[in-house]
Amino acid sequence: MSSTTTQPGSSVPADDPNRRLSVIDPDDPKLRHVAVVGDTYTILLSGAETAGRYCLIDMSVPFCGGPGPHRHDFEEMFTLLEGEIEFTFRGAKTVVKAGMTVNIPANAPHFFTNPEKSQARMLCMCSPAGQEEFFMAIGSPVESRTSPAPKMSKEDQAEFMKKAEQIAPEYRTELLKP
């Protein structure tokens, strides 16, 4: 395995006193919670708090939950906290269990689903930030990170997909056909 770095060879820049420490409680009622594709996502850190470097999202994924095939031009890393998730990466399936981490390289086609009857929970970090804003643009606000996603009629699902397909390119995302 080769080692690469994105760190410049020059000295470390000066501290930016305008940036501050972030300490996040996932149950903080001030956080944004959104239902997307039957899942509930809580925005723990947005690009606004990280100078656009990354976003961190707490994802609650019910049985059979998860997005359809897609790809985007940013890195996406998942750390599973509870349950199991089946990731499909470039057509190959991998089951990930609590405590494991998965990194999806930029531009690679992928999707995930929860094959278990119990709820799965994971942290998702996207670098650079922006995915959290896509979720807020297409999702439905919910009260908390434990709120179930509202049930959608076939018409609501069709309208959701139409909206997602229309605005996905604005968020550097391409929705793929299953």
Beta strands, then each sheet from edge to edge (+ up, - down):
strand 1: 32-36
strand 2: 39-45
strand 3: 55-61
strand 4: 70-72
strand 5: 75-82
strand 6: 84-89
strand 7: 92-97
strand 8: 101-104
strand 9: 110-113
strand 10: 120-127
strand 11: 140-141
strand 12: 173-175
sheet 1: 8+ 5- 10+ 3- 2+ 1- 11+
sheet 2: 4+ 12-
sheet 3: 7+ 6- 9+
end
